[in-house]
Amino acid sequence: MTWGNDVMNVQRLLASGFACLIACTTIMTASAEEQTPKAVYLDYFKTFLSATDVNAVIPYMCKSVVKQMNETPADMKPMMFGVMKEMTPKEIEILSEKVDGDHATMTLSGKPNTTDPNMTEKNDGTVTMIREDGAWKIEKESWNSSIKSKNASPN
């Protein structure tokens, strides 16, 4: 092997590496651009369900929500997160998604948390998201729940 062949091999190796770098960057950029509010929310929801503390979901929140979370006293965070987990449906369906520029709103329906056959439960939710620094982030999530006894007499 001569010096010239070694230089050519190094050049080929560098060219191949550079081509891989460009391809990977293009794929990653395309993936980030393809993230819809719905896809981001579903990923958040999956993370939320398995999370043991609020820090797991911070990457999904917009800057103003993160600021509020950081201002919450540290000793209050576990209790507040526990209440959130308890009150949030464990299974959801996204009924609608409306995207208007850098803002998105989704209407949700949640599967009842109760297992009591004598109770009926209805969970309706709304999520608003904003695009920050090119990524969709949760701005607000709210749930309305109603639980009724099937045996209750009408008023």
N, C-alpha and C positions, 0 to 999 in steps of 0.2 A: 504494500500500500504506500502511496506517495503522499506528500504534503498536499498536493492539489486535490486528491480524492478526499482527504480528511476535511478540507475546507468545504468542498461541495456537500459532503455528508452533513456537516454542521449547518450549512445554509439550508439544506432540505429539511433538517430537523426543526430549525427555527421557523421556516416558512410553514411547516405543518402545524407547529405549535401556535403560530399567529393565526392561522386559518381556524383552528379549534377555538381560540379565544374569541374571535369575531363571531363564530357560530353560536357559542354559548351565550355571549352577550346579547345577540339578536333574539335567541330563544327566551332568555330571562326578561328582556324588555317586552317582548310580545306577550309573555305570560302576565306580567304586571299590568299591561294595558288592557288585557282581556278580563281582568278581575271586575266583575259587576258588583253592585251593592249587595245583591242577593247572595252571590257566592261568598263575599266577605262576611256577611251576617251569619250565614250557615256555618262558616268556619269558626267564627266567634262563638256561636251558640254551642257547638260541639266542645270547644275549649272551655267555655263557661261551665258546662255540665260536669266536666271532669276536674275542674280547678279546685284546689284546696284553699286558695287565698286569692285576693283581688289582684295581686301582681300578675297573674297569668293572663288577665283580660286587658290590662292597660294598653298593650300594643294596638288594640282594636278601637280605642277611644280617641276622640278628637282632643285637641290641645286644651280646650276650655274644660272638658270633663276631667282630664288628667289633672289639671290645676285644682279643681274641686276635690278630687280624690286625695291629692297631696296635702291639701289644707285640712282634711279630716284628721282628728286626733288618732294617733297610732293605736291606742287602746280601744277605740270605737270601731276600727275597720273590720276585725273578725266578726263582731256581732252584726254589723250592717251587712256584710257579705253573706253571712248565714241566713239572715232574713230574706235577702234577695234570692238566694238559692231555694229557700223554702217556698217562696211565693211564685216563682217562675215555673210555668208548665215544663214538664220534662220532655215533651214531644210537641213540635210545632209544625204548622203548615203556613207557607207564605201564600196568601190569597191574591195579593196584587203588589206590583212594584211600579212606581212612577219615578222616572229620572228626568230632571229638568236642569240641565247644565251640570253644576257642581253640587246639586242637592238631590236627594232621593228620599222617598217616603214609601214604606211598605206596610201593608195591612196583614196582620197575622191572626191565626187561630191556634189556640193551644189545646192539646188533649187534656182532659180533666186529670187532676192529681189525686182526687179522692178515689178510693176503692170501695167505699160504702155503697152497696146496691140501693139503699134507701135515699140516696142523695143524688142530685143532678148538679153538674157544675159546667159553667160556660166561661171560657177565657178568650178575650179579644185583646189583641195588642197592636201597637203602632210603633214603628221605628223610623226615626229620621237620621239620615246620614249626610255627611258632607265630604267633599273631596279636598283633602289637605296634602300639599306637597305631592300631588299625583296619586294618592292612595285614598280609598274610601274608608271613612272612620265613623263610628257611631257617635251621634250627637245627643240623642235622647231615645230611650226605650221605655214604654209604659204599657202596663197590663191592667185590664179591668176584668175582675172575676166576680161571678155571682154563683152562690151555692144555695140550693133550695132542697128542702126535704120533700120527698115524694108523698109523704104521709101527712104533710101539713094541711090543715083545713083552710079553705079560701076565706078571705076577709070580707 
